[in-house]
Amino acid sequence: MEKKKLDRISALAKKKKEEGLTEAELKEQKALYAEYLGEIRKSFRQTLDSIEITD
């Protein structure tokens, strides 16, 4: 994920904690989280797929 998007996730999280978010910001945050989690799942799946079990 791009650093710009990760920075935006952090900024929105900080703003949410300090003062709250607008509806548009909440939607943006939800979309960014979904994209972030999707990339983590994809990476994890690739890791699992590359594991070979030997006896």
PyMOL Python script that loads the backbone (N, CA, C, O; Angstrom):
from pymol import cmd

cmd.read_pdbstr("""\
ATOM      1  N   MET A   1       0.848  -1.169   0.000  1.00  0.00           N
ATOM      2  CA  MET A   1       0.000   0.000   0.000  1.00  0.00           C
ATOM      3  C   MET A   1       0.895   1.233   0.000  1.00  0.00           C
ATOM      4  O   MET A   1       1.956   1.253   0.623  1.00  0.00           O
ATOM      5  N   GLU A   2       0.453   2.230  -0.693  1.00  0.00           N
ATOM      6  CA  GLU A   2       1.243   3.451  -0.816  1.00  0.00           C
ATOM      7  C   GLU A   2       1.394   4.159   0.531  1.00  0.00           C
ATOM      8  O   GLU A   2       0.482   4.145   1.357  1.00  0.00           O
ATOM      9  N   LYS A   3       2.539   4.767   0.735  1.00  0.00           N
ATOM     10  CA  LYS A   3       2.793   5.500   1.972  1.00  0.00           C
ATOM     11  C   LYS A   3       1.775   6.614   2.160  1.00  0.00           C
ATOM     12  O   LYS A   3       1.365   6.902   3.284  1.00  0.00           O
ATOM     13  N   LYS A   4       1.371   7.236   1.070  1.00  0.00           N
ATOM     14  CA  LYS A   4       0.397   8.326   1.129  1.00  0.00           C
ATOM     15  C   LYS A   4      -0.910   7.846   1.763  1.00  0.00           C
ATOM     16  O   LYS A   4      -1.503   8.542   2.588  1.00  0.00           O
ATOM     17  N   LYS A   5      -1.351   6.651   1.369  1.00  0.00           N
ATOM     18  CA  LYS A   5      -2.597   6.102   1.908  1.00  0.00           C
ATOM     19  C   LYS A   5      -2.433   5.708   3.375  1.00  0.00           C
ATOM     20  O   LYS A   5      -3.340   5.917   4.181  1.00  0.00           O
ATOM     21  N   LEU A   6      -1.283   5.140   3.720  1.00  0.00           N
ATOM     22  CA  LEU A   6      -1.037   4.784   5.116  1.00  0.00           C
ATOM     23  C   LEU A   6      -1.010   6.025   5.999  1.00  0.00           C
ATOM     24  O   LEU A   6      -1.527   6.014   7.116  1.00  0.00           O
ATOM     25  N   ASP A   7      -0.410   7.081   5.496  1.00  0.00           N
ATOM     26  CA  ASP A   7      -0.387   8.345   6.241  1.00  0.00           C
ATOM     27  C   ASP A   7      -1.804   8.891   6.426  1.00  0.00           C
ATOM     28  O   ASP A   7      -2.137   9.436   7.477  1.00  0.00           O
ATOM     29  N   ARG A   8      -2.625   8.738   5.396  1.00  0.00           N
ATOM     30  CA  ARG A   8      -4.016   9.215   5.483  1.00  0.00           C
ATOM     31  C   ARG A   8      -4.804   8.403   6.517  1.00  0.00           C
ATOM     32  O   ARG A   8      -5.602   8.964   7.268  1.00  0.00           O
ATOM     33  N   ILE A   9      -4.582   7.087   6.557  1.00  0.00           N
ATOM     34  CA  ILE A   9      -5.234   6.250   7.571  1.00  0.00           C
ATOM     35  C   ILE A   9      -4.853   6.738   8.963  1.00  0.00           C
ATOM     36  O   ILE A   9      -5.710   6.865   9.838  1.00  0.00           O
ATOM     37  N   SER A  10      -3.581   7.008   9.165  1.00  0.00           N
ATOM     38  CA  SER A  10      -3.102   7.490  10.460  1.00  0.00           C
ATOM     39  C   SER A  10      -3.709   8.845  10.812  1.00  0.00           C
ATOM     40  O   SER A  10      -4.120   9.072  11.950  1.00  0.00           O
ATOM     41  N   ALA A  11      -3.760   9.735   9.840  1.00  0.00           N
ATOM     42  CA  ALA A  11      -4.313  11.066  10.083  1.00  0.00           C
ATOM     43  C   ALA A  11      -5.796  10.995  10.451  1.00  0.00           C
ATOM     44  O   ALA A  11      -6.253  11.694  11.355  1.00  0.00           O
ATOM     45  N   LEU A  12      -6.535  10.151   9.746  1.00  0.00           N
ATOM     46  CA  LEU A  12      -7.963  10.006  10.042  1.00  0.00           C
ATOM     47  C   LEU A  12      -8.177   9.383  11.418  1.00  0.00           C
ATOM     48  O   LEU A  12      -9.081   9.790  12.147  1.00  0.00           O
ATOM     49  N   ALA A  13      -7.360   8.407  11.776  1.00  0.00           N
ATOM     50  CA  ALA A  13      -7.481   7.782  13.094  1.00  0.00           C
ATOM     51  C   ALA A  13      -7.208   8.791  14.201  1.00  0.00           C
ATOM     52  O   ALA A  13      -7.907   8.817  15.215  1.00  0.00           O
ATOM     53  N   LYS A  14      -6.195   9.617  14.003  1.00  0.00           N
ATOM     54  CA  LYS A  14      -5.859  10.641  14.997  1.00  0.00           C
ATOM     55  C   LYS A  14      -6.983  11.662  15.111  1.00  0.00           C
ATOM     56  O   LYS A  14      -7.367  12.052  16.214  1.00  0.00           O
ATOM     57  N   LYS A  15      -7.506  12.091  13.969  1.00  0.00           N
ATOM     58  CA  LYS A  15      -8.581  13.079  13.985  1.00  0.00           C
ATOM     59  C   LYS A  15      -9.837  12.500  14.628  1.00  0.00           C
ATOM     60  O   LYS A  15     -10.530  13.194  15.371  1.00  0.00           O
ATOM     61  N   LYS A  16     -10.130  11.245  14.350  1.00  0.00           N
ATOM     62  CA  LYS A  16     -11.310  10.595  14.926  1.00  0.00           C
ATOM     63  C   LYS A  16     -11.210  10.574  16.449  1.00  0.00           C
ATOM     64  O   LYS A  16     -12.197  10.806  17.147  1.00  0.00           O
ATOM     65  N   LYS A  17     -10.024  10.296  16.949  1.00  0.00           N
ATOM     66  CA  LYS A  17      -9.796  10.230  18.394  1.00  0.00           C
ATOM     67  C   LYS A  17      -9.896  11.618  19.038  1.00  0.00           C
ATOM     68  O   LYS A  17     -10.422  11.761  20.142  1.00  0.00           O
ATOM     69  N   GLU A  18      -9.391  12.624  18.345  1.00  0.00           N
ATOM     70  CA  GLU A  18      -9.325  13.967  18.919  1.00  0.00           C
ATOM     71  C   GLU A  18     -10.615  14.764  18.794  1.00  0.00           C
ATOM     72  O   GLU A  18     -11.048  15.402  19.754  1.00  0.00           O
ATOM     73  N   GLU A  19     -11.234  14.732  17.611  1.00  0.00           N
ATOM     74  CA  GLU A  19     -12.377  15.619  17.400  1.00  0.00           C
ATOM     75  C   GLU A  19     -13.547  14.999  16.659  1.00  0.00           C
ATOM     76  O   GLU A  19     -14.612  15.609  16.562  1.00  0.00           O
ATOM     77  N   GLY A  20     -13.365  13.813  16.144  1.00  0.00           N
ATOM     78  CA  GLY A  20     -14.432  13.166  15.390  1.00  0.00           C
ATOM     79  C   GLY A  20     -14.284  13.414  13.900  1.00  0.00           C
ATOM     80  O   GLY A  20     -13.545  14.299  13.468  1.00  0.00           O
ATOM     81  N   LEU A  21     -15.010  12.608  13.118  1.00  0.00           N
ATOM     82  CA  LEU A  21     -14.919  12.690  11.663  1.00  0.00           C
ATOM     83  C   LEU A  21     -16.276  13.023  11.057  1.00  0.00           C
ATOM     84  O   LEU A  21     -17.324  12.746  11.640  1.00  0.00           O
ATOM     85  N   THR A  22     -16.229  13.619   9.881  1.00  0.00           N
ATOM     86  CA  THR A  22     -17.452  13.873   9.131  1.00  0.00           C
ATOM     87  C   THR A  22     -17.889  12.573   8.458  1.00  0.00           C
ATOM     88  O   THR A  22     -17.139  11.598   8.439  1.00  0.00           O
ATOM     89  N   GLU A  23     -19.092  12.561   7.911  1.00  0.00           N
ATOM     90  CA  GLU A  23     -19.593  11.382   7.209  1.00  0.00           C
ATOM     91  C   GLU A  23     -18.671  10.998   6.050  1.00  0.00           C
ATOM     92  O   GLU A  23     -18.376   9.820   5.847  1.00  0.00           O
ATOM     93  N   ALA A  24     -18.223  11.994   5.297  1.00  0.00           N
ATOM     94  CA  ALA A  24     -17.337  11.734   4.156  1.00  0.00           C
ATOM     95  C   ALA A  24     -16.016  11.123   4.631  1.00  0.00           C
ATOM     96  O   ALA A  24     -15.488  10.207   3.999  1.00  0.00           O
ATOM     97  N   GLU A  25     -15.493  11.627   5.731  1.00  0.00           N
ATOM     98  CA  GLU A  25     -14.235  11.100   6.263  1.00  0.00           C
ATOM     99  C   GLU A  25     -14.419   9.682   6.797  1.00  0.00           C
ATOM    100  O   GLU A  25     -13.529   8.844   6.652  1.00  0.00           O
ATOM    101  N   LEU A  26     -15.563   9.411   7.412  1.00  0.00           N
ATOM    102  CA  LEU A  26     -15.842   8.058   7.891  1.00  0.00           C
ATOM    103  C   LEU A  26     -15.893   7.068   6.734  1.00  0.00           C
ATOM    104  O   LEU A  26     -15.370   5.958   6.839  1.00  0.00           O
ATOM    105  N   LYS A  27     -16.525   7.466   5.628  1.00  0.00           N
ATOM    106  CA  LYS A  27     -16.592   6.609   4.448  1.00  0.00           C
ATOM    107  C   LYS A  27     -15.196   6.386   3.868  1.00  0.00           C
ATOM    108  O   LYS A  27     -14.847   5.270   3.483  1.00  0.00           O
ATOM    109  N   GLU A  28     -14.402   7.459   3.810  1.00  0.00           N
ATOM    110  CA  GLU A  28     -13.034   7.348   3.298  1.00  0.00           C
ATOM    111  C   GLU A  28     -12.216   6.417   4.184  1.00  0.00           C
ATOM    112  O   GLU A  28     -11.475   5.571   3.684  1.00  0.00           O
ATOM    113  N   GLN A  29     -12.352   6.573   5.498  1.00  0.00           N
ATOM    114  CA  GLN A  29     -11.611   5.734   6.430  1.00  0.00           C
ATOM    115  C   GLN A  29     -11.999   4.264   6.270  1.00  0.00           C
ATOM    116  O   GLN A  29     -11.139   3.384   6.268  1.00  0.00           O
ATOM    117  N   LYS A  30     -13.285   4.011   6.138  1.00  0.00           N
ATOM    118  CA  LYS A  30     -13.758   2.638   5.968  1.00  0.00           C
ATOM    119  C   LYS A  30     -13.192   2.018   4.688  1.00  0.00           C
ATOM    120  O   LYS A  30     -12.765   0.863   4.692  1.00  0.00           O
ATOM    121  N   ALA A  31     -13.189   2.782   3.600  1.00  0.00           N
ATOM    122  CA  ALA A  31     -12.657   2.298   2.331  1.00  0.00           C
ATOM    123  C   ALA A  31     -11.151   2.030   2.425  1.00  0.00           C
ATOM    124  O   ALA A  31     -10.663   1.023   1.913  1.00  0.00           O
ATOM    125  N   LEU A  32     -10.424   2.930   3.077  1.00  0.00           N
ATOM    126  CA  LEU A  32      -8.979   2.744   3.229  1.00  0.00           C
ATOM    127  C   LEU A  32      -8.664   1.524   4.087  1.00  0.00           C
ATOM    128  O   LEU A  32      -7.750   0.762   3.772  1.00  0.00           O
ATOM    129  N   TYR A  33      -9.424   1.335   5.179  1.00  0.00           N
ATOM    130  CA  TYR A  33      -9.230   0.158   6.017  1.00  0.00           C
ATOM    131  C   TYR A  33      -9.498  -1.124   5.233  1.00  0.00           C
ATOM    132  O   TYR A  33      -8.751  -2.096   5.350  1.00  0.00           O
ATOM    133  N   ALA A  34     -10.556  -1.123   4.440  1.00  0.00           N
ATOM    134  CA  ALA A  34     -10.897  -2.308   3.646  1.00  0.00           C
ATOM    135  C   ALA A  34      -9.768  -2.636   2.666  1.00  0.00           C
ATOM    136  O   ALA A  34      -9.398  -3.799   2.507  1.00  0.00           O
ATOM    137  N   GLU A  35      -9.229  -1.618   2.020  1.00  0.00           N
ATOM    138  CA  GLU A  35      -8.122  -1.827   1.081  1.00  0.00           C
ATOM    139  C   GLU A  35      -6.884  -2.348   1.807  1.00  0.00           C
ATOM    140  O   GLU A  35      -6.210  -3.261   1.331  1.00  0.00           O
ATOM    141  N   TYR A  36      -6.597  -1.757   2.964  1.00  0.00           N
ATOM    142  CA  TYR A  36      -5.443  -2.157   3.760  1.00  0.00           C
ATOM    143  C   TYR A  36      -5.559  -3.618   4.206  1.00  0.00           C
ATOM    144  O   TYR A  36      -4.611  -4.392   4.070  1.00  0.00           O
ATOM    145  N   LEU A  37      -6.719  -3.984   4.736  1.00  0.00           N
ATOM    146  CA  LEU A  37      -6.928  -5.361   5.174  1.00  0.00           C
ATOM    147  C   LEU A  37      -6.878  -6.338   4.005  1.00  0.00           C
ATOM    148  O   LEU A  37      -6.384  -7.456   4.148  1.00  0.00           O
ATOM    149  N   GLY A  38      -7.384  -5.920   2.854  1.00  0.00           N
ATOM    150  CA  GLY A  38      -7.316  -6.760   1.666  1.00  0.00           C
ATOM    151  C   GLY A  38      -5.886  -7.062   1.269  1.00  0.00           C
ATOM    152  O   GLY A  38      -5.564  -8.189   0.891  1.00  0.00           O
ATOM    153  N   GLU A  39      -5.031  -6.062   1.356  1.00  0.00           N
ATOM    154  CA  GLU A  39      -3.625  -6.266   1.018  1.00  0.00           C
ATOM    155  C   GLU A  39      -2.926  -7.156   2.038  1.00  0.00           C
ATOM    156  O   GLU A  39      -2.076  -7.967   1.670  1.00  0.00           O
ATOM    157  N   ILE A  40      -3.270  -7.017   3.303  1.00  0.00           N
ATOM    158  CA  ILE A  40      -2.686  -7.877   4.337  1.00  0.00           C
ATOM    159  C   ILE A  40      -3.117  -9.321   4.099  1.00  0.00           C
ATOM    160  O   ILE A  40      -2.298 -10.237   4.182  1.00  0.00           O
ATOM    161  N   ARG A  41      -4.391  -9.527   3.806  1.00  0.00           N
ATOM    162  CA  ARG A  41      -4.891 -10.882   3.550  1.00  0.00           C
ATOM    163  C   ARG A  41      -4.217 -11.499   2.319  1.00  0.00           C
ATOM    164  O   ARG A  41      -3.869 -12.680   2.314  1.00  0.00           O
ATOM    165  N   LYS A  42      -4.042 -10.689   1.290  1.00  0.00           N
ATOM    166  CA  LYS A  42      -3.395 -11.170   0.066  1.00  0.00           C
ATOM    167  C   LYS A  42      -1.954 -11.590   0.359  1.00  0.00           C
ATOM    168  O   LYS A  42      -1.503 -12.642  -0.094  1.00  0.00           O
ATOM    169  N   SER A  43      -1.247 -10.774   1.106  1.00  0.00           N
ATOM    170  CA  SER A  43       0.132 -11.076   1.462  1.00  0.00           C
ATOM    171  C   SER A  43       0.211 -12.335   2.311  1.00  0.00           C
ATOM    172  O   SER A  43       1.085 -13.176   2.102  1.00  0.00           O
ATOM    173  N   PHE A  44      -0.697 -12.465   3.263  1.00  0.00           N
ATOM    174  CA  PHE A  44      -0.719 -13.639   4.125  1.00  0.00           C
ATOM    175  C   PHE A  44      -1.016 -14.895   3.312  1.00  0.00           C
ATOM    176  O   PHE A  44      -0.404 -15.940   3.526  1.00  0.00           O
ATOM    177  N   ARG A  45      -1.955 -14.787   2.382  1.00  0.00           N
ATOM    178  CA  ARG A  45      -2.303 -15.920   1.527  1.00  0.00           C
ATOM    179  C   ARG A  45      -1.095 -16.340   0.683  1.00  0.00           C
ATOM    180  O   ARG A  45      -0.836 -17.533   0.528  1.00  0.00           O
ATOM    181  N   GLN A  46      -0.362 -15.378   0.141  1.00  0.00           N
ATOM    182  CA  GLN A  46       0.829 -15.697  -0.645  1.00  0.00           C
ATOM    183  C   GLN A  46       1.878 -16.398   0.207  1.00  0.00           C
ATOM    184  O   GLN A  46       2.559 -17.313  -0.257  1.00  0.00           O
ATOM    185  N   THR A  47       2.002 -15.963   1.457  1.00  0.00           N
ATOM    186  CA  THR A  47       2.940 -16.603   2.376  1.00  0.00           C
ATOM    187  C   THR A  47       2.530 -18.048   2.631  1.00  0.00           C
ATOM    188  O   THR A  47       3.360 -18.956   2.586  1.00  0.00           O
ATOM    189  N   LEU A  48       1.258 -18.249   2.896  1.00  0.00           N
ATOM    190  CA  LEU A  48       0.771 -19.610   3.142  1.00  0.00           C
ATOM    191  C   LEU A  48       0.922 -20.493   1.912  1.00  0.00           C
ATOM    192  O   LEU A  48       1.276 -21.666   2.025  1.00  0.00           O
ATOM    193  N   ASP A  49       0.657 -19.937   0.746  1.00  0.00           N
ATOM    194  CA  ASP A  49       0.773 -20.705  -0.487  1.00  0.00           C
ATOM    195  C   ASP A  49       2.210 -21.124  -0.799  1.00  0.00           C
ATOM    196  O   ASP A  49       2.439 -22.125  -1.477  1.00  0.00           O
ATOM    197  N   SER A  50       3.165 -20.357  -0.303  1.00  0.00           N
ATOM    198  CA  SER A  50       4.572 -20.673  -0.589  1.00  0.00           C
ATOM    199  C   SER A  50       5.171 -21.670   0.398  1.00  0.00           C
ATOM    200  O   SER A  50       6.307 -22.107   0.216  1.00  0.00           O
ATOM    201  N   ILE A  51       4.436 -22.032   1.425  1.00  0.00           N
ATOM    202  CA  ILE A  51       4.940 -22.986   2.421  1.00  0.00           C
ATOM    203  C   ILE A  51       4.780 -24.405   1.879  1.00  0.00           C
ATOM    204  O   ILE A  51       3.727 -24.786   1.367  1.00  0.00           O
ATOM    205  N   GLU A  52       5.842 -25.156   2.008  1.00  0.00           N
ATOM    206  CA  GLU A  52       5.814 -26.557   1.622  1.00  0.00           C
ATOM    207  C   GLU A  52       6.009 -27.406   2.864  1.00  0.00           C
ATOM    208  O   GLU A  52       6.921 -27.166   3.656  1.00  0.00           O
ATOM    209  N   ILE A  53       5.150 -28.396   3.028  1.00  0.00           N
ATOM    210  CA  ILE A  53       5.246 -29.280   4.172  1.00  0.00           C
ATOM    211  C   ILE A  53       5.944 -30.561   3.708  1.00  0.00           C
ATOM    212  O   ILE A  53       5.552 -31.191   2.726  1.00  0.00           O
ATOM    213  N   THR A  54       6.975 -30.915   4.440  1.00  0.00           N
ATOM    214  CA  THR A  54       7.717 -32.137   4.115  1.00  0.00           C
ATOM    215  C   THR A  54       7.743 -33.045   5.330  1.00  0.00           C
ATOM    216  O   THR A  54       7.794 -32.590   6.473  1.00  0.00           O
ATOM    217  N   ASP A  55       7.707 -34.323   5.059  1.00  0.00           N
ATOM    218  CA  ASP A  55       7.776 -35.313   6.145  1.00  0.00           C
ATOM    219  C   ASP A  55       9.132 -35.954   6.196  1.00  0.00           C
ATOM    220  O   ASP A  55       9.378 -36.812   7.044  1.00  0.00           O
TER     221      ASP A  55
END
""", "prot")
cmd.dss("prot")
cmd.show_as("cartoon", "prot")
cmd.util.cbc("prot")
cmd.orient("prot")
